[in-house]
Each structure stands twice: as structure tokens, then as C-alpha cells.
Amino acid sequence: MSSTHDHLGGAEPELPADGELARLYHQNTSLTAANLLEFEERLSTATAAMEELYPRIGISPAAPQIALPRQRGWWGLDRLIRCRRTIRQFIGRPLGMAALSRLLLNTAGITSRPNADADGVPWPRRAAPSAGALFPLEYRLAALNVRGLGRGIYRYQTMNHCLEQLGEGVPVEHLGRVSLHGDLVASCGAVIGFVADWRRLIVKYGDRGYRFALLEAGHAAQNLLLTSTALGLAAVPVGGFIDEEVAGVFGCDTREQHLVYLIIVGR
Ligand SMILES: Cc1cc2nc3c(=O)[nH]c(=O)nc-3n(C[C@H](O)[C@H](O)[C@H](O)COP(=O)(O)O)c2cc1C
């Protein structure tokens, strides 16, 4: 059988096993205790590099500019989007269960249960879109200061809109240290961890599924952030953390589950 590589005369390269590239990418971009200093040094010099780079990109001075109409009237959604900010300060008041419930439902919960789709499958629909309806993400919660909920690690069970308790207590200082946001963790209501399940992630799209999981995390995160804004809560999306250590706090099996995003939320 001919292949696109025949003309090069070399042996046909072996295709990587399903998910191998994605795994390599994830591992090689993980923060660890060993490479943290290098990462932090990079952050400290980034501002100067950005100031140099930014005025030069995304603008074509010679291109004609077409003015867009001014906004007429503001919808509720417009206001939420305009008001959303990353607020890195909590006054330490507890989160209520009603607020937590709404946050989780709007992040990733089931928003409708059609009887059946065209193929006769009664797939529930959720708050955030998911490539191929795979829903490779699950949402875990380190509850630190939630009225009516003991400190512990929980998994949001979307099907029944409930919390499954995975562990009692939260090692607050350790979580603060390894999430690199100690002050916020000490005063927040909860830390929500977005966990990608590797099997669900590669089953349909192979390595490309990793991209989709990260995109899906962005959709769900924006839902969470806008809901926080609507509820008058403060929230901080966090992408910089010691991957395996934080995953351990959330009780992830790091062979099959990868923590991709954290959102720290509180009052
Ligand atoms: C993917 C992602 C990762 C982020 N990681 C962090 C983080 O680790 N720590 C932090 O304090 N803020 C983090 N942020 C928040 C950004 O710093 C913030 O969105 C940005 O400064 C713009 O401010 P605004 O959200 O108030 O508009 C992150 C935001 C995104 C989208």
C-alpha cells in the first residue's frame, strides 16, 4: 500500500498511541516544585517583553476601519460581562449553599432533559457546550468556608445536581502553598477544580481531544465567573499551580485525571 511517506524513501513513522502526544504536552507544561523558580523568573520579566510586543501586534495601520454601531440599551448579560472582574480579595464571609448550588448548576449542570434525541438517546443538555457531547470534565470542590457544608473535598454530580463527598477536611496551608495563592485560599469560600478525565478526553478525538477539554474548561469557567458576578461574589481563575500536588488535594488519580483549572471563589 502506498503512503504519503513513500516518496521520502524512509520508513513510515509510527503513529503515537492514542493520547500520547496530549499526555506529553500536559506533562511537559506542568509546573513542579523543580521548575517553579524558572516559571516565576519568567513572570517577573514578562511585563517588559509585553510592553515591547503589544503595540506592534493586532493592528494593520493601512487597513480601512469600519466603525461599529454604538450600543443601544443594555441587556442584563451585557451588564454582567462589563462588570466581571478578577477580584483578588475576600472579606472572609462564608458562601451560602444556595449560591454554591447556582454556581455549579450554571457552570456545568443539566439545563434540560429531552426525552430523546433523533437517535432515541435521551442525552441531558448542560450549561456549557462540549465537543461531541463527551463532557470530559468533572468539577471538584474544596469547601473551606461554606455555610452548612463541612470542610472537605466534593465532586459535583451533574446528573443529580448534588455533591459527593470524596474526603473530609482540607489541608488549607498545603493547598494555599501548592496552588501558589495562599492568601486567597486562606480567606475564600471554596476552590473549584476542573478535572479532565483522560479516557473521556481521547475516546473520540484522540490527542485533539485535549484541546477540546481546555476549550470546554473555558466555556464552563466563564459561566462560573459571570454567575459569581451576578451573585456579588469575588472569583479568581487560576492557571498557575503545582499540577500534581493540587490534583492530589482534590483526590485525582493522576494517571487518568488531570486538573486543568482552578477557580477560587468567596465573599
Ligand atoms: C487561563 C487563565 C489563567 C489565569 N491564571 C491566574 C493565576 O494563576 N493567578 C491570578 O491571580 N490570576 C489569574 N488569571 C486572571 C487574569 O490575571 C485576569 O483575568 C487578567 O489580569 C484580566 O483581568 P480581569 O479578569 O479582571 O479582566 C487567569 C486568567 C485566565 C483566563
The ligand as a MOL file (V3000), in Angstrom:
LIG
                    3D

  0  0  0     0  0            999 V3000
M  V30 BEGIN CTAB
M  V30 COUNTS 31 33 0 0 0
M  V30 BEGIN ATOM
M  V30 1 C -6.4190 30.8800 31.8440 0
M  V30 2 C -6.2630 31.9350 32.9230 0
M  V30 3 C -5.3660 31.7200 33.9510 0
M  V30 4 C -5.2420 32.6600 34.9540 0
M  V30 5 N -4.3880 32.4160 35.9940 0
M  V30 6 C -4.3040 33.2840 37.0100 0
M  V30 7 C -3.4890 32.9800 38.1230 0
M  V30 8 O -2.8420 31.9330 38.1950 0
M  V30 9 N -3.4550 33.8760 39.1460 0
M  V30 10 C -4.1790 35.0340 39.1190 0
M  V30 11 O -4.1260 35.7950 40.0820 0
M  V30 12 N -4.9620 35.3620 38.0510 0
M  V30 13 C -5.0440 34.5040 37.0110 0
M  V30 14 N -5.8670 34.7850 35.9480 0
M  V30 15 C -6.6350 36.0350 35.9300 0
M  V30 16 C -6.0040 37.0810 34.9870 0
M  V30 17 O -4.8250 37.5770 35.5540 0
M  V30 18 C -7.0340 38.1910 34.7490 0
M  V30 19 O -8.1290 37.6300 34.0530 0
M  V30 20 C -6.4270 39.3390 33.8970 0
M  V30 21 O -5.4950 40.0430 34.6550 0
M  V30 22 C -7.5030 40.2850 33.3760 0
M  V30 23 O -8.2410 40.8530 34.4590 0
M  V30 24 P -9.8290 40.7190 34.5870 0
M  V30 25 O -10.1300 39.2320 34.7290 0
M  V30 26 O -10.1820 41.4670 35.8470 0
M  V30 27 O -10.4570 41.2780 33.3630 0
M  V30 28 C -6.0020 33.8500 34.9250 0
M  V30 29 C -6.9060 34.0660 33.8770 0
M  V30 30 C -7.0410 33.1120 32.8950 0
M  V30 31 C -8.0360 33.3320 31.7770 0
M  V30 END ATOM
M  V30 BEGIN BOND
M  V30 1 1 1 2
M  V30 2 1 2 3
M  V30 3 2 2 30
M  V30 4 2 3 4
M  V30 5 1 4 5
M  V30 6 1 4 28
M  V30 7 2 5 6
M  V30 8 1 6 7
M  V30 9 1 6 13
M  V30 10 2 7 8
M  V30 11 1 7 9
M  V30 12 1 9 10
M  V30 13 2 10 11
M  V30 14 1 10 12
M  V30 15 2 12 13
M  V30 16 1 13 14
M  V30 17 1 14 15
M  V30 18 1 14 28
M  V30 19 1 15 16
M  V30 20 1 16 17
M  V30 21 1 16 18
M  V30 22 1 18 19
M  V30 23 1 18 20
M  V30 24 1 20 21
M  V30 25 1 20 22
M  V30 26 1 22 23
M  V30 27 1 23 24
M  V30 28 2 24 25
M  V30 29 1 24 26
M  V30 30 1 24 27
M  V30 31 2 28 29
M  V30 32 1 29 30
M  V30 33 1 30 31
M  V30 END BOND
M  V30 END CTAB
M  END
